[in-house]
Amino acid sequence: MAMAMPISDNTIRVKLMSFNMHGFHQGCPVLDDMIELFNPDVLLLQEHWLTPANLNKFDSHFTNYFSLLPIIIARECELQWLDVVIKLNKIHCHQPCFVKSF
């Protein structure tokens, strides 16, 4: 029998989902289905291929999420974008939030 681990009052459970979009318009239908199926709190989206002037398409399409500034990753001879999109009901932090890299 599996037992649930107790969570302290200051712990927040967050579901992360990473997805390679292979272009914004090509990836959106699949991502819409995955959001409905898995209900993630945070989306890590790669290769959307949007220019900085078009990044507002994330906020227009994913209305229950908030798009943070993109992270630029230097990889070999190219730069890649990683967009972090957070569900609106998860951004009400009252304390500083830290991300630990594993």
Residue, then its C-alpha position, 0 to 999 in steps of 0.5 A: m500500500a502506497m502512503a502519501m508523504p506529508i507536505s509542510d505548510n510552506t511547500i508548493r507542488v509544481k508540475l513541469m512540462s518540457f516540450n520542443m514545439h518545432g515552430f509555434h504554429q506547428g506545436c500549439p495543437v499538440l501542446d493544447d492537447m498535452i495541457e488538457l491531459f496533464n494540466p502542467d503548472v510550468l511549461l518549458l518551451q523550446e524551438h518556438w521560432l518566434t521573433p522577440a516582437n512576436l513573443n506576445k503570441f504565448d500570452s494570446h494563445f495560452t490565456n491561463y498562463f503567464s509568459l516570462l522573459p525568454i532564456i537564451i541558451a548558447r549551444e555549440c554554434e547557435l543560440q536557442w530560446l527557452d520560454v518559461v510559461i507559468k499557470l496564472n494561479k501559480i504566480h502568487c508567491h509571497q516569498p522569493c522563489f529559487v530554482k535549484s539545478f540538478 
